[in-house]
Amino acid sequence: MASVRRFQVTFDCADPERVARFWCEVLGYEPPSPPHGFGTWDAYWQSRPEEKRGAWFACGDPTGVGPRLYFQRVPEGKVAKNRVHLDVRAGTGLVGAERLATLEAERDRLIALGAVHDYTLYADGENESCIVMLDVEGNEFCLD
């Protein structure tokens, strides 16, 4: 049996720090401390050549359980639906109206952070409700 390996999830985006800080709020993640020798991230970025400033940012689960999220600046914008997306497990173990109410409360919290509600898939007797959202750069994710 193979051992479990740690991994990170990488996002291509236009503004890495903005997107990373959004996901910190969504997931309770934390950004890393600035690199050694710098008191702030701003000081670090000012030390870099202009074309490299703000080129990446990362955040991680403070418990060390979840994957690291890495955000890298790319020149092109998003042009199609994500092939991979995150499911934010806000309603795990809940069913029916209680699940939907929990998901809607989380939807409203995330909208206040800059997310956009795309659409809601309502329970249909086979699947429970979930809500499809867009992050601050339009990347799809689900509340389930």
N, C-alpha and C positions, 0 to 999 in steps of 0.2 A: 504494500500500500504506500502510495506517495505521500510525502509530508505536505501539510498545508503551507502555502507560501503567502507571504504578505504581498499586497498589490496596491497600486494607486489608480485612481480614475483621473484621466486627463481630459480637460475641456479646451477646445479651441475657442477663442473669443477675441473681442476687440479691446476690452478693458479688464485685464486679469484681476486687478485688486478689487474693483467694484463687484465683479461676479463672485470672487472668493468671499468677500465680506457678506454678500447676500447669503451664500450657502452656509457660512458660519452661523448666521442668525436662524436659518431654517433648521439646521441639524444640531445646533449647540456645539459646533466645532470651534477651534481657536486657531488664529494665525500663529506661525512660529515667531520667535523672537527675531529681531533684526540680526543680520550676520555679525559675527565677532568683530568688535572694534567700532560698531555703529550704535548710537543710542536710539535711533529711530529708523524706520524704513525710509522716510523722506531723506534723511542724511545719506543712507546707503544709495538710494537712487540718484541723488545729486552727484555722487562720486563716479557714476557710470557714464560712459559716452551717451550722448543724447539719444541716439537710435536704439540704445538698449534699456533706457529708463522705462520702468513699468512693463518690461517684456514678459514677466511671469509673476505669479504669486501662488501660494499654497496654503492649505489649512488642514488640520487633523483633529481626530477624535481625542479629546483630552484623557479619555480612559485607555486609549491605545488599542481599542477593540476594532473600531471601524477603519476603513481604508483612508489613506491620505488622499486629498483632492488637490490636483495640480492644474493650474490655469495658465495657458500660454497664449500670447498675442499672435494672431495670424492676420495677414493682410486682407484676406477675402471674408466677406460676410456669410452668414448662414443662408443657404439657398434651398434647402429641402428639409423634410422631416428627419429628426434624429434617427439614426440606426440603433443607438443605445440610449437609454434614458434611466434616470434614477426613479425609484418608487419610494416615496416617503411614507413609511408605515405608520400612519397616524391612527388608523382604525383597527389595528390587529386585535382579533378576538371579539370584536363587536359586530352585531348584525342589525339589519333593519333600520328603523328610525333612529336608534341610538348611534349606530355607525354613521349614518348620513349626517346627523347633527354634529358629531365630532369632526367629521371631514369638513363640513361647512365652516365650523369655527376655525379650524386650521387654515382653510382657504382664505377667510377674512383676515387672519393674522398675517398671512403671506402677501396678500394684496397690499396691506399697509407697508410692507417692506419693498414693494415695487414689482411683485409678481402680477401676472395677468391670468384671470380665470378663462380658460379656453372653452371647456364644456364639461358637463356632468353626465356620467353614465349611471343611470339609476338601476337598482336591483331589479332583476328580471325573473326571479325564481330559480335561476341556475347560478348566476354570479351576483355578488354583493356590489353595492355602489362604489364608485371611485370617481375622482375628480381629476381632470387633465388640466394642468397649469403650464404657464410659460414663465421662465425665469427672467431676470432683468435684461437679457439679451435675446429673448425669444426661444430659448431651448425648452423643449417639452419635458415635463416630469409629471408623475402621477402622485396624488394623495390616495392611498389605499389602506 
